[in-house]
Amino acid sequence: MIVKNRWGALAAVCCLLPSLASAELRIGMVAPMSGPASDLGEGMRAGIEAHFGEINAAGGINGQELRLITRDDRYEPVQSAPATRELIREEDILASVGNVGTPTAIVTIPIHNQEETLLFGAFTGAGVLRQDPPDRYVINFRASYHQETAAIVDGLLEAGVEPEEIAFFTQNDGFGDAGYSGAMAALEAHDVPDRERLAHGRYTRGTTNIHHGLATILEAPTEPRAVIMVGTYAPIAEFIEEAYWDLPDTVFLAVSFVGSHALRDALDPDMAEGIVVTQVVPPLDADLPAVADYHDALAAHDSDLAPNFISLEGYLAARTFVEGLRQAGEDPDREAVVDGLLSLGEFDIGVGETLSLSSGDHQASDTVWPTRLTDGEYVLLDWADLY
């Protein structure tokens, strides 16, 4: 009888296992949680977890809680690949959300495609995630680096800057290449000749060795009135600190990946004043439903965290992902999650712009917000007021 009761208890536990396994929806994230780009990974994670937290507090998705499982790759491709395989094969994630970086995406996209597992809302605007036709298992939230640097070029020309007065400082990899090619395309659209001859300094990823790149810009035949920078905050801050004294009348402009607040905090306030950063999310003080919800969710998640553009992007990417997840049905599998997102068509998450996703359109947002650091805060920039 004792043996029978033991087998009965074991059978009861086994019967419970499917319901326990389905009690949560497991989402993965591979990003730098340590190292020189850790602010980016930590910010994206905070924003995603803030939204997952408010969803879970309201009962989850069809009664299932959202769980974010993260791996630290230190912004190094050699660590991203095994971490991605581990999440997909051993942690059995439904999708990856909010991964950080272009060089890391270059090595992980093939894995996601091979494993038929979604990579959604990566914190990168690189073209490798924006194929034509799009990869089924790569869906983006944010505008591209092409769009960011094109917006900068268009804005500079509108502000009266001559093409030969523009210089570039970029990370020497696919990330830097993506931003630079967007700027070149914008200059081509303006029929600018000899655009490839504009000064272009570079630095090596993972270092702050900016001196050779700065020398290239300082040796340009025309002193630049604007330097477009495509890099992470530590080398960009080093570059600005060195260039500030030689180029006192130059405006420094960066794309969103730099980490706006990390860059501000890394610089002396006088050097930081007037820096322009393009954003792919609304301003933090925007009177918009999604931004208000973000502030509430972030405070509930961790009241010690200060709002910033990175965690806002993580929050909005997660909010978009959840919209697709709701369309994926009960107990969704990996294919259902992709189908759910691509079925959204035009939709509104409260950012003041209509978003869209479909089988032929794998980027939800195309909007770029230019901001300028003024008295320690980033405010919307009217390009006519640049100088």
Stockholm file with secondary structure:
# STOCKHOLM 1.0

chainA/1-387         MIVKNRWGALAAVCCLLPSLASAELRIGMVAPMSGPASDLGEGMRAGIEAHFGEINAAGGINGQELRLITRDDRYEPVQSAPATRELIREEDILASVGNVGTPTAIVTIPIHNQEETLLFGAFTGAGVLRQDPPDRYVINFRASYHQETAAIVDGLLEAGVEPEEIAFFTQNDGFGDAGYSGAMAALEAHDVPDRERLAHGRYTRGTTNIHHGLATILEAPTEPRAVIMVGTYAPIAEFIEEAYWDLPDTVFLAVSFVGSHALRDALDPDMAEGIVVTQVVPPLDADLPAVADYHDALAAHDSDLAPNFISLEGYLAARTFVEGLRQAGEDPDREAVVDGLLSLGEFDIGVGETLSLSSGDHQASDTVWPTRLTDGEYVLLDWADLY
#=GR chainA/1-387 SS CHHHHHHHHHHHHHHHHHHHHTTEEEEEEEECSSSTTHHHHHHHHHHHHHHHHHHHHTTTBTTBEEEEEEEECTTCHHHHHHHHHHHHHTSCCSEEECCBCHHHHHHHHHHHHHHTCEEESCBCCCGGGCCSSCCTTEEBCSCCHHHHHHHHHHHHHHTTCCGGGEEEEEESSHHHHHHHHHHHHHHHHTTCTTGGGSCEEEECTTCCCCHHHHHHHHTSSSCCSEEEEESCHHHHHHHHHHHHHHCTTCEEEECGGGCHHHHHHHSCHHHHTTCEEEESSCCTTCCCHHHHHHHHHHHHHCTTCCCCHHHHHHHHHHHHHHHHHHTTCSSCCHHHHHHHHHTCEEECCSSSSCEEEBTTBCBSCCCCEEEEEETTEEEECCGGGCC
#=GC SS_cons         CHHHHHHHHHHHHHHHHHHHHTTEEEEEEEECSSSTTHHHHHHHHHHHHHHHHHHHHTTTBTTBEEEEEEEECTTCHHHHHHHHHHHHHTSCCSEEECCBCHHHHHHHHHHHHHHTCEEESCBCCCGGGCCSSCCTTEEBCSCCHHHHHHHHHHHHHHTTCCGGGEEEEEESSHHHHHHHHHHHHHHHHTTCTTGGGSCEEEECTTCCCCHHHHHHHHTSSSCCSEEEEESCHHHHHHHHHHHHHHCTTCEEEECGGGCHHHHHHHSCHHHHTTCEEEESSCCTTCCCHHHHHHHHHHHHHCTTCCCCHHHHHHHHHHHHHHHHHHTTCSSCCHHHHHHHHHTCEEECCSSSSCEEEBTTBCBSCCCCEEEEEETTEEEECCGGGCC
//
